[in-house]
Amino acid sequence: MIYFKNPLFIENKINKKIKTKKNKKFFCLPMFPYPSGKLHLGHLRNYIISDIITRYKKILKFNVLQPIAWDAFGLPAENASIKYNINPKFWTISNIKLMREQLKLLSIDYNWKNEFSTCEINFFKWEFWLFIKMLKNNLLKKSLKIVNWDSSENCILSNEQVKNNLGWRSNELISKKKISTWFINIKKYSKRLIKELKYNNWSNKIKKIQKNWIKIKIIFIKKINNLFINTNIFYINTKKIKINFFCIFLIKVKNITYNCIFKLKIYIKKLKKKIFLTNYDIFYNLKKKNINKKIKKNKIFFLIIINLKNWAIERQRKWGSPIFYKKIKNYYIKNNKTIDTFFQSSWYYLNFLKSKNFNNKNKENWFPINIYIGGDEHANLHLLYLRLINKFFYDYKIVKEKEIVFNLINQGTINNKVYFKIVKKKKFFCKKNKKSFFQGIEKMSKSKKNGINPIKIVKKWGSDFVRLYIITIKPIYKNIIWNNSNFINIKKTISLLNKRIFKNKINKNFINLKNFFNIKKIHNLLSLIKKNLKKKCSKYQLEKIIFYLYPITPNLSTIFWFKLGNKNSILNFFNKKEKKIKFNLYNKNKFLKKVKENFLKKIKNILIKKIIFSKDNLSIILI
């Protein structure tokens, strides 16, 4: 088969653009990438899943939006600019160019006209507008509070960016520091963030993670006449114990009126503990019937305790969106205080649809986002902030949707072997070599040096094989252990399909593939095609196989489609009326004109040595 000799060349030839009718709209969005440099295969799974869904919706005549943007601000670019003495903007843009070409090689059908990066002033200028609106509505405040401090990154982290007291990126121990900084009042939306999860078609796992993180507790208490001491473990009635320094308590309590509920924190050196002084007791087993009556009679009170803390959004960095900036020169921000990059990722989806006006009404036709694709590690970070900012947009009539993402797909990771070496008693991750040691199989990452460059594989096998491998090897929510030998099985199936095209016959045991073309069952598609191809198939049965393969393998499917003798686009498979297509006529390398199919019958008397149909089956070359 010619395809295997030079798959990239043939895929580049298949570039016919097919316009879809403006019917029902469908917004499919993969989480946008950070332009850190070359993509490895671990990055690609969500982009390939998104593109397969997009192409399938297009053949169903949906008007599909699948855009791309770049999460361009961040510490890696700033560190690279210091290390290599270059402008962070130059480093970022050069990475974007490289990654853009990689995505195009994978035949991903983005709406490239909507492309943007968050470091463009046309994007982040809207954040000043948002901040002013938040200030006016008491959602943004500057306060002196104890915050999480990452000494290695030299900046503040939000609670969501700290895991097991370690920085989410640096993996270093976090300390506490009292700083005057900017906070978004996320606690105001706590109840709605839990209650309105029901509008989302998300996995129970993600919903549970968010609910547990927000965690709203109601504690019922009753006022008592005796003082209690709480040492963070239990409450002690002061009447039952003797304390020589009780006078300290009296000094602290004397200004408190009898009717109020109070809790004072006192530190006493002799105990070497923080003590909480209270005049209330907690109900643990309170019957629901009695609650309202007792509250009305002021016999009991309730406290609402929310685990979720306000979002500290200020970062001590240069390469980022400025909170309130003074001057910008060559896009290098002269400011040491910037906004957390999670703020940009919480509203970037809106920028795909706005024109010059942020309140562009055109966006209302596209929302909510029909499918959003990304890893479940973003559950209580990006996905929580995304929902928060949308609540703000909803309250101030910027969007009409209470929840902006309807369906969420969390793909599994692509894993690979990890190797390391020991240099001067220090451990360094590396590629496999004679001196390296095997550590285990882990998620592909740059830090573990176990990522695989997709370009090498695409050049050898073609983008269609990579796409078919990633989508059919396992269900999308499960992890993949990368193994190049799986390409051999895929090649056998594609070669068998190629043979069946020339010898077709009705297969009585043909399995209909339509029911299996959904994102939960799609990994079974290749095995079903194998079963169908064990016996010879009719032309119509082969067309069905090729049609359902098209969203996954657009290039190979186009080749097979025209090999079967079809003259119209594969997208018109279910259309009964076939439209006559025109071919591009060339004399050697010179384009002459577009001609109809019966043109060849009219040129019998003209001296032509040879007629060649090009590899895209849409051109005729006269020699």
C-alpha positions as CSV (number, residue, x, y, z in Angstrom):
1,M,0.0,0.0,0.0
2,I,1.5,3.4,-1.1
3,Y,0.3,5.1,2.1
4,F,2.9,3.3,4.2
5,K,5.8,4.5,2.0
6,N,5.3,8.2,2.8
7,P,2.2,8.8,4.9
8,L,3.0,12.5,5.6
9,F,3.2,13.3,1.9
10,I,-0.2,11.7,1.2
11,E,-1.9,13.3,4.2
12,N,-0.7,16.7,3.0
13,K,-2.3,16.1,-0.4
14,I,-5.7,15.5,1.2
15,N,-6.6,19.0,1.9
16,K,-10.0,19.5,0.4
17,K,-12.1,21.8,2.5
18,I,-15.7,20.8,2.8
19,K,-18.2,23.5,4.0
20,T,-20.9,22.3,6.4
21,K,-24.4,23.9,6.6
22,K,-25.0,26.2,9.5
23,N,-27.3,23.9,11.4
24,K,-27.3,23.1,15.1
25,K,-24.3,24.5,16.9
26,F,-21.8,22.4,18.8
27,F,-19.0,23.8,21.0
28,C,-16.2,21.2,21.7
29,L,-13.2,22.5,23.7
30,P,-10.1,20.7,24.9
31,M,-8.3,22.4,27.9
32,F,-5.9,24.8,26.3
33,P,-2.1,24.0,26.5
34,Y,0.7,25.8,28.1
35,P,3.4,26.5,25.5
36,S,6.3,24.9,27.3
37,G,8.1,23.7,24.2
38,K,7.7,20.5,22.2
39,L,4.6,18.4,22.8
40,H,5.0,14.8,23.8
41,L,2.5,12.0,23.4
42,G,1.2,12.5,26.9
43,H,-0.2,15.9,25.9
44,L,-2.0,14.7,22.9
45,R,-4.8,12.4,24.1
46,N,-7.3,15.1,24.9
47,Y,-6.7,17.0,21.6
48,I,-7.2,13.8,19.6
49,I,-10.4,12.9,21.5
50,S,-11.7,16.4,21.0
51,D,-11.0,16.2,17.2
52,I,-12.7,12.8,16.8
53,I,-15.8,14.2,18.5
54,T,-15.7,17.3,16.3
55,R,-15.3,15.4,13.0
56,Y,-18.2,13.1,14.0
57,K,-20.5,16.0,14.7
58,K,-19.5,17.5,11.4
59,I,-20.6,14.5,9.4
60,L,-23.9,14.7,11.3
61,K,-24.2,18.2,9.8
62,F,-23.6,20.2,13.0
63,N,-22.0,23.6,12.8
64,V,-19.0,22.9,15.1
65,L,-16.6,25.2,16.9
66,Q,-13.3,23.6,18.0
67,P,-10.9,26.5,18.8
68,I,-7.4,26.6,20.2
69,A,-5.6,29.1,22.4
70,W,-2.4,29.2,24.5
71,D,-2.1,29.6,28.3
72,A,1.0,31.8,27.6
73,F,1.8,33.4,31.0
74,G,3.6,31.6,33.8
75,L,6.8,31.0,35.8
76,P,8.5,28.5,33.3
77,A,8.8,31.3,30.7
78,E,10.1,33.7,33.3
79,N,12.7,31.2,34.5
80,A,13.7,30.5,30.9
81,S,14.1,34.2,30.2
82,I,16.5,34.5,33.2
83,K,18.4,31.3,32.3
84,Y,18.9,32.1,28.6
85,N,18.8,35.9,28.9
86,I,15.9,36.3,26.5
87,N,12.6,38.1,26.5
88,P,9.9,35.7,27.9
89,K,7.5,36.8,25.1
90,F,10.0,35.7,22.5
91,W,10.5,32.3,24.3
92,T,6.7,31.8,24.5
93,I,5.9,32.7,20.9
94,S,8.7,30.5,19.5
95,N,7.2,27.6,21.5
96,I,3.7,28.4,20.3
97,K,4.9,28.2,16.6
98,L,6.6,24.8,17.3
99,M,3.5,23.3,19.0
100,R,1.2,24.7,16.4
101,E,3.0,22.8,13.7
102,Q,2.9,19.6,15.8
103,L,-0.8,19.9,16.2
104,K,-1.3,20.4,12.4
105,L,0.8,17.3,11.7
106,L,-1.7,15.3,13.7
107,S,-4.6,16.4,11.3
108,I,-6.4,18.2,14.1
109,D,-9.2,20.3,12.6
110,Y,-9.1,23.5,14.7
111,N,-10.9,26.8,14.0
112,W,-7.5,28.5,13.6
113,K,-9.1,31.9,13.0
114,N,-10.1,32.0,16.7
115,E,-6.6,31.3,17.9
116,F,-5.1,33.6,20.6
117,S,-2.6,33.6,23.5
118,T,-3.3,35.0,27.0
119,C,-0.1,37.1,26.8
120,E,-1.7,39.3,24.1
121,I,-2.9,42.7,25.4
122,N,-6.1,42.3,23.5
123,F,-6.9,39.4,25.8
124,F,-5.7,40.5,29.2
125,K,-6.9,44.1,28.9
126,W,-10.4,42.7,29.7
127,E,-9.1,41.6,33.1
128,F,-8.9,45.2,34.2
129,W,-12.5,45.7,33.3
130,L,-13.4,42.5,35.2
131,F,-11.4,43.7,38.3
132,I,-13.1,47.1,38.3
133,K,-16.5,45.4,38.2
134,M,-15.5,43.0,41.0
135,L,-14.2,45.9,43.1
136,K,-17.5,47.8,42.7
137,N,-19.4,44.6,43.9
138,N,-17.2,43.9,46.9
139,L,-15.9,40.7,45.3
140,L,-12.3,41.8,45.1
141,K,-10.5,43.1,48.3
142,K,-7.0,43.7,49.5
143,S,-6.4,42.3,53.0
144,L,-3.6,41.6,55.4
145,K,-3.8,37.8,56.0
146,I,-1.8,34.7,56.5
147,V,-1.2,33.0,53.1
148,N,0.7,30.0,51.7
149,W,4.2,31.0,50.7
150,D,6.3,29.0,48.3
151,S,9.9,30.0,49.0
152,S,11.3,28.2,45.9
153,E,9.0,30.1,43.5
154,N,9.0,33.1,45.8
155,C,5.3,33.7,45.5
156,I,1.9,33.2,47.1
157,L,-0.1,30.1,46.4
158,S,-3.9,29.6,46.9
159,N,-5.1,26.7,49.1
160,E,-6.1,24.8,46.0
161,Q,-2.4,24.9,44.8
162,V,-1.1,23.2,48.0
163,K,-1.2,19.4,48.2
164,N,0.0,17.7,51.4
165,N,1.7,21.0,52.4
166,L,3.7,20.9,49.2
167,G,3.6,23.4,46.3
168,W,1.6,22.0,43.3
169,R,4.5,22.7,40.9
170,S,7.6,23.1,42.9
171,N,6.9,20.1,45.2
172,E,8.6,22.1,48.0
173,L,7.4,22.6,51.6
174,I,5.0,25.6,52.0
175,S,5.4,28.1,54.8
176,K,2.9,30.6,56.2
177,K,3.4,34.3,55.8
178,K,1.4,37.4,56.7
179,I,1.0,39.6,53.6
180,S,-1.3,42.3,52.3
181,T,-2.6,40.9,49.1
182,W,-5.6,40.7,46.8
183,F,-8.4,38.2,47.4
184,I,-11.5,37.2,45.3
185,N,-14.5,36.5,47.6
186,I,-15.0,32.9,46.5
187,K,-16.7,32.0,49.8
188,K,-19.8,34.1,48.7
189,Y,-20.5,31.5,46.0
190,S,-19.9,28.4,48.2
191,K,-23.5,27.2,48.4
192,R,-24.1,27.8,44.7
193,L,-20.9,26.0,43.7
194,I,-22.3,22.9,45.5
195,K,-26.0,23.2,44.7
196,E,-25.6,24.0,41.0
197,L,-23.3,21.0,40.3
198,K,-26.6,19.2,39.5
199,Y,-26.8,21.1,36.2
200,N,-23.6,19.5,34.9
201,N,-23.3,16.1,33.3
202,W,-20.0,15.5,35.0
203,S,-18.6,12.3,36.6
204,N,-19.6,11.6,40.3
205,K,-15.9,11.5,41.0
206,I,-15.3,15.2,40.0
207,K,-18.5,16.3,41.7
208,K,-17.5,14.6,44.9
209,I,-14.0,16.1,44.9
210,Q,-15.5,19.6,44.5
211,K,-18.1,19.1,47.2
212,N,-15.5,17.7,49.7
213,W,-13.2,20.7,49.0
214,I,-15.9,23.3,49.5
215,K,-17.4,21.4,52.4
216,I,-20.1,23.4,54.2
217,K,-20.7,22.3,57.8
218,I,-23.5,23.6,60.1
219,I,-22.8,23.3,63.8
220,F,-25.6,23.8,66.4
221,I,-24.6,25.2,69.7
222,K,-26.3,26.2,73.0
223,K,-25.2,29.1,75.3
224,I,-24.2,28.1,78.8
225,N,-23.2,30.0,82.0
226,N,-20.0,28.1,82.6
227,L,-16.8,28.8,80.7
228,F,-15.3,26.0,78.7
229,I,-11.7,25.4,77.7
230,N,-11.0,23.9,74.3
231,T,-7.5,22.6,73.6
232,N,-8.4,21.7,70.0
233,I,-9.1,18.1,71.1
234,F,-12.0,18.3,73.6
235,Y,-14.0,20.8,75.8
236,I,-13.3,21.0,79.6
237,N,-15.7,22.6,82.1
238,T,-13.7,25.0,84.2
239,K,-15.8,24.2,87.3
240,K,-14.4,20.6,87.3
241,I,-10.7,21.6,87.3
242,K,-8.5,23.9,89.3
243,I,-6.3,26.3,87.5
244,N,-3.9,28.6,89.5
245,F,-3.8,31.3,86.7
246,F,-7.6,31.5,86.2
247,C,-7.2,35.3,86.6
248,I,-5.9,35.5,83.0
249,F,-9.2,34.2,81.8
250,L,-11.2,36.8,83.7
251,I,-9.1,39.7,82.3
252,K,-9.9,38.5,78.8
253,V,-13.5,37.9,79.4
254,K,-14.5,40.9,81.4
255,N,-15.4,43.1,78.3
256,I,-17.8,40.5,76.9
257,T,-21.5,40.9,77.6
258,Y,-23.4,38.0,79.1
259,N,-25.8,37.5,76.2
260,C,-23.2,36.9,73.4
261,I,-21.7,33.7,72.2
262,F,-17.9,34.0,72.1
263,K,-14.7,32.1,71.5
264,L,-11.3,33.5,72.5
265,K,-7.9,32.1,71.6
266,I,-5.3,32.5,74.4
267,Y,-1.8,31.1,74.6
268,I,-0.4,30.3,78.0
269,K,3.3,29.4,78.4
270,K,2.9,27.0,81.2
271,L,0.5,24.8,79.1
272,K,2.5,25.4,75.9
273,K,-0.8,25.2,74.0
274,K,-3.3,27.4,72.3
275,I,-6.5,27.5,74.4
276,F,-9.9,28.5,73.2
277,L,-12.2,29.9,75.8
278,T,-15.9,29.5,75.0
279,N,-19.3,29.9,76.7
280,Y,-21.2,27.4,74.5
281,D,-21.6,23.7,74.0
282,I,-22.0,21.8,70.8
283,F,-24.9,19.5,69.9
284,Y,-23.8,16.3,68.2
285,N,-27.1,14.4,68.1
286,L,-29.8,16.9,67.6
287,K,-33.2,15.8,66.3
288,K,-34.4,17.8,63.2
289,K,-37.9,18.3,64.7
290,N,-36.6,20.4,67.6
291,I,-34.1,22.6,65.7
292,N,-36.5,25.3,64.4
293,K,-38.3,25.7,67.7
294,K,-35.2,26.0,69.8
295,I,-33.6,28.5,67.3
296,K,-36.8,30.7,67.6
297,K,-36.6,30.7,71.3
298,N,-32.8,31.5,71.3
299,K,-32.1,28.3,73.1
300,I,-29.7,27.2,70.4
301,F,-27.7,28.9,67.7
302,F,-25.9,27.6,64.5
303,L,-22.6,28.3,63.0
304,I,-21.8,27.8,59.3
305,I,-18.2,26.6,58.7
306,I,-16.9,26.6,55.1
307,N,-13.7,24.8,54.2
308,L,-13.3,26.9,51.0
309,K,-11.1,30.0,51.5
310,N,-11.0,33.2,49.5
311,W,-8.8,33.0,46.4
312,A,-5.5,34.9,46.8
313,I,-4.8,35.9,43.2
314,E,-1.7,38.0,43.4
315,R,1.6,36.5,42.3
316,Q,5.1,38.0,42.8
317,R,6.2,37.6,39.2
318,K,7.0,39.7,36.1
319,W,5.7,37.5,33.2
320,G,2.0,37.6,33.9
321,S,-1.1,39.7,33.5
322,P,-0.6,42.8,35.7
323,I,-3.1,43.5,38.5
324,F,-2.8,47.2,38.0
325,Y,0.1,48.0,35.7
326,K,2.1,51.2,35.1
327,K,3.9,50.6,31.8
328,I,4.4,48.0,29.1
329,K,7.4,48.1,26.8
330,N,7.7,45.5,24.0
331,Y,5.0,43.5,25.9
332,Y,7.5,43.0,28.8
333,I,5.5,44.0,31.8
334,K,7.4,46.3,34.2
335,N,5.6,45.0,37.2
336,N,6.5,42.6,40.0
337,K,2.8,41.9,40.9
338,T,0.8,39.8,38.5
339,I,-2.4,37.7,38.5
340,D,-2.5,34.0,39.1
341,T,-2.6,32.3,35.6
342,F,-5.6,30.3,36.8
343,F,-7.6,33.5,36.5
344,Q,-6.9,33.6,32.7
345,S,-7.9,30.0,32.3
346,S,-11.1,30.6,34.2
347,W,-12.6,32.8,31.5
348,Y,-10.6,32.3,28.3
349,Y,-13.4,30.4,26.6
350,L,-15.4,33.7,26.3
351,N,-12.6,35.2,24.2
352,F,-13.2,32.8,21.4
353,L,-16.6,34.4,20.8
354,K,-16.2,38.1,21.6
355,S,-15.3,40.6,18.9
356,K,-14.5,44.1,20.0
357,N,-17.3,44.0,22.5
358,F,-17.0,41.8,25.6
359,N,-20.8,41.6,25.8
360,N,-21.1,40.3,22.2
361,K,-24.5,38.6,21.9
362,N,-23.2,36.1,19.4
363,K,-21.7,34.1,22.2
364,E,-25.2,33.3,23.6
365,N,-25.8,30.9,20.7
366,W,-22.8,28.8,21.5
367,F,-23.0,28.3,25.3
368,P,-22.9,26.2,27.3
369,I,-19.8,24.4,26.1
370,N,-21.2,21.0,24.9
371,I,-18.0,19.0,25.7
372,Y,-14.9,20.1,27.7
373,I,-12.0,17.7,27.7
374,G,-9.1,17.5,30.2
375,G,-7.5,15.5,33.1
376,D,-9.2,15.0,36.5
377,E,-6.2,16.6,38.2
378,H,-7.9,19.9,37.5
379,A,-11.0,19.0,39.6
380,N,-10.5,21.5,42.5
381,L,-8.2,24.0,40.7
382,H,-9.1,25.0,37.1
383,L,-12.6,23.5,37.0
384,L,-13.6,25.1,40.4
385,Y,-12.3,28.6,39.3
386,L,-13.9,28.2,35.9
387,R,-17.3,27.7,37.6
388,L,-16.7,30.5,40.0
389,I,-16.0,33.2,37.4
390,N,-19.0,32.0,35.4
391,K,-21.2,32.6,38.4
392,F,-19.9,36.2,38.4
393,F,-20.6,36.5,34.6
394,Y,-24.1,35.1,35.2
395,D,-24.9,37.5,38.0
396,Y,-24.0,40.5,35.9
397,K,-25.7,39.2,32.7
398,I,-22.5,38.6,30.7
399,V,-23.7,35.0,30.1
400,K,-27.1,33.3,30.4
401,E,-25.9,30.0,31.7
402,K,-25.6,29.1,35.4
403,E,-23.0,26.5,34.5
404,I,-20.8,27.0,31.4
405,V,-19.6,23.4,30.8
406,F,-22.4,20.8,30.3
407,N,-20.4,17.6,29.5
408,L,-16.9,16.9,30.9
409,I,-14.6,14.2,29.7
410,N,-11.6,13.3,31.9
411,Q,-9.2,11.3,29.8
412,G,-6.7,8.9,31.3
413,T,-2.9,9.5,31.1
414,I,-0.4,8.1,28.7
415,N,2.3,6.3,30.7
416,N,5.9,5.3,29.9
417,K,8.9,3.7,31.5
418,V,11.0,6.0,33.8
419,Y,14.8,5.7,34.1
420,F,17.3,7.6,36.3
421,K,21.0,7.8,36.8
422,I,23.2,8.7,39.8
423,V,25.7,11.5,39.4
424,K,27.7,12.6,42.4
425,K,25.3,10.9,44.8
426,K,22.4,12.8,43.2
427,K,19.5,11.3,41.3
428,F,18.7,12.5,37.8
429,F,15.9,11.3,35.5
430,C,17.1,10.4,32.0
431,K,16.4,8.5,28.8
432,K,17.2,4.8,28.8
433,N,21.0,4.1,28.4
434,K,23.6,1.6,29.6
435,K,24.2,3.5,32.9
436,S,20.5,4.2,33.7
437,F,18.3,2.3,36.2
438,F,14.6,1.5,35.8
439,Q,12.3,3.2,38.3
440,G,8.9,2.2,37.1
441,I,6.0,3.2,34.7
442,E,4.6,6.7,35.3
443,K,2.7,9.5,33.5
444,M,4.7,11.0,30.6
445,S,6.3,14.3,31.7
446,K,9.2,16.5,30.9
447,S,10.5,16.3,34.4
448,K,10.7,12.5,34.3
449,K,12.3,12.5,30.8
450,N,9.9,9.8,29.7
451,G,7.9,11.7,27.1
452,I,7.9,10.6,23.4
453,N,8.2,13.0,20.5
454,P,5.0,12.4,18.4
455,I,6.7,13.8,15.2
456,K,9.0,10.8,14.9
457,I,6.0,8.4,15.1
458,V,3.9,10.5,12.7
459,K,6.7,10.5,10.1
460,K,7.0,6.7,10.3
461,W,3.3,5.7,10.6
462,G,1.2,8.8,9.8
463,S,-1.1,10.8,12.0
464,D,-4.0,8.4,11.4
465,F,-2.2,5.5,13.0
466,V,-1.4,7.6,16.1
467,R,-5.0,8.7,16.4
468,L,-6.3,5.2,15.9
469,Y,-3.8,3.8,18.5
470,I,-4.7,6.4,21.2
471,I,-8.5,6.1,20.7
472,T,-8.8,2.3,20.4
473,I,-6.1,0.9,22.7
474,K,-8.2,1.4,25.9
475,P,-11.4,3.2,27.1
476,I,-10.7,7.0,27.2
477,Y,-10.9,7.3,30.9
478,K,-8.2,4.6,31.5
479,N,-4.5,5.0,31.5
480,I,-2.4,3.8,28.6
481,I,1.1,2.2,28.8
482,W,2.8,3.2,25.6
483,N,4.0,0.3,23.4
484,N,5.1,0.8,19.7
485,S,4.4,-2.8,18.9
486,N,0.7,-2.1,18.9
487,F,1.1,-0.3,15.5
488,I,1.7,-3.7,13.9
489,N,-1.8,-4.8,14.7
490,I,-3.3,-1.6,13.4
491,K,-1.4,-2.0,10.2
492,K,-2.8,-5.5,9.7
493,T,-6.3,-4.2,10.1
494,I,-5.8,-1.3,7.7
495,S,-4.1,-3.6,5.1
496,L,-7.0,-6.0,5.3
497,L,-9.5,-3.2,4.7
498,N,-7.4,-2.2,1.7
499,K,-7.6,-5.7,0.2
500,R,-11.4,-6.0,0.8
501,I,-11.9,-2.8,-1.3
502,F,-10.9,-4.6,-4.5
503,K,-12.9,-7.8,-3.7
504,N,-16.3,-7.0,-2.3
505,K,-19.2,-9.3,-1.5
506,I,-22.2,-9.2,0.9
507,N,-21.3,-10.2,4.4
508,K,-24.3,-11.7,6.2
509,N,-22.7,-11.4,9.6
510,F,-21.9,-7.7,9.3
511,I,-22.0,-5.8,12.6
512,N,-23.5,-2.3,12.5
513,L,-20.9,0.1,13.9
514,K,-23.2,3.0,14.5
515,N,-24.2,1.9,18.0
516,F,-20.5,1.6,19.0
517,F,-19.6,5.1,17.9
518,N,-20.0,6.8,21.2
519,I,-17.1,8.0,23.4
520,K,-17.6,5.3,26.0
521,K,-17.5,2.4,23.5
522,I,-15.3,3.8,20.7
523,H,-12.3,1.8,21.9
524,N,-14.1,-1.4,20.6
525,L,-14.4,0.0,17.1
526,L,-11.2,-1.6,15.7
527,S,-12.0,-5.1,17.0
528,L,-15.5,-4.9,15.4
529,I,-14.0,-3.8,12.1
530,K,-11.7,-6.8,12.2
531,K,-14.7,-9.1,12.8
532,N,-16.5,-7.6,9.8
533,L,-13.5,-7.9,7.6
534,K,-13.0,-11.6,8.2
535,K,-15.4,-12.2,5.4
536,K,-15.7,-10.3,2.2
537,C,-18.0,-7.2,2.4
538,S,-20.3,-5.5,-0.1
539,K,-19.4,-2.0,-1.3
540,Y,-22.1,-0.5,0.9
541,Q,-20.7,-2.4,4.0
542,L,-17.2,-1.2,3.2
543,E,-18.5,2.4,2.9
544,K,-20.0,2.1,6.4
545,I,-16.7,0.9,7.8
546,I,-14.8,3.8,6.1
547,F,-17.5,6.3,7.1
548,Y,-17.2,5.4,10.8
549,L,-13.4,5.4,10.7
550,Y,-13.4,8.8,9.1
551,P,-13.5,10.9,12.4
552,I,-10.5,8.9,13.7
553,T,-8.5,8.4,10.4
554,P,-9.6,11.2,8.1
555,N,-6.7,10.8,5.6
556,L,-6.9,7.0,5.1
557,S,-10.7,7.1,5.0
558,T,-10.6,9.7,2.2
559,I,-8.2,7.5,0.2
560,F,-10.3,4.4,0.7
561,W,-13.5,6.3,0.0
562,F,-12.4,7.3,-3.5
563,K,-10.8,3.9,-4.1
564,L,-14.3,2.4,-3.9
565,G,-15.3,4.6,-6.9
566,N,-17.2,7.3,-5.0
567,K,-17.1,10.7,-6.6
568,N,-18.6,12.8,-3.8
569,S,-17.4,13.7,-0.3
570,I,-17.5,11.1,2.4
571,L,-19.5,13.6,4.4
572,N,-22.4,13.1,2.0
573,F,-22.6,9.3,2.7
574,F,-26.2,9.4,4.0
575,N,-27.4,11.9,1.4
576,K,-29.5,10.1,-1.3
577,K,-28.8,12.6,-4.0
578,E,-25.2,12.6,-5.1
579,K,-23.8,15.8,-6.5
580,K,-21.5,15.7,-9.5
581,I,-18.0,16.8,-8.6
582,K,-15.4,18.4,-10.7
583,F,-11.8,17.3,-11.1
584,N,-8.7,19.6,-11.2
585,L,-7.2,19.1,-14.7
586,Y,-3.4,19.5,-15.0
587,N,-1.1,19.3,-18.0
588,K,2.0,18.0,-16.3
589,N,2.4,20.5,-13.4
590,K,0.3,23.3,-14.9
591,F,-3.3,23.7,-13.8
592,L,-5.7,24.0,-16.8
593,K,-9.3,24.0,-15.5
594,K,-11.9,22.1,-13.5
595,V,-13.6,19.3,-15.5
596,K,-16.5,16.9,-15.1
597,E,-16.2,13.1,-15.0
598,N,-17.2,12.6,-18.7
599,F,-14.4,14.9,-19.9
600,L,-12.2,11.9,-20.5
601,K,-14.6,10.5,-23.1
602,K,-14.4,13.7,-25.1
603,I,-10.6,13.7,-25.5
604,K,-10.1,10.3,-27.2
605,N,-8.9,11.9,-30.4
606,I,-6.3,14.1,-28.7
607,L,-2.8,12.8,-28.5
608,I,-2.1,12.0,-24.8
609,K,0.6,9.6,-23.7
610,K,-0.6,8.9,-20.2
611,I,-3.5,9.9,-17.8
612,I,-2.7,9.8,-14.0
613,F,-5.2,10.2,-11.2
614,S,-3.4,11.9,-8.3
615,K,-3.2,10.4,-4.8
616,D,-6.0,12.6,-3.5
617,N,-8.3,11.2,-6.2
618,L,-9.5,14.7,-7.0
619,S,-7.0,15.7,-9.7
620,I,-6.3,14.4,-13.3
621,I,-2.8,14.8,-14.7
622,L,-2.2,14.6,-18.5
623,I,1.3,13.6,-19.7
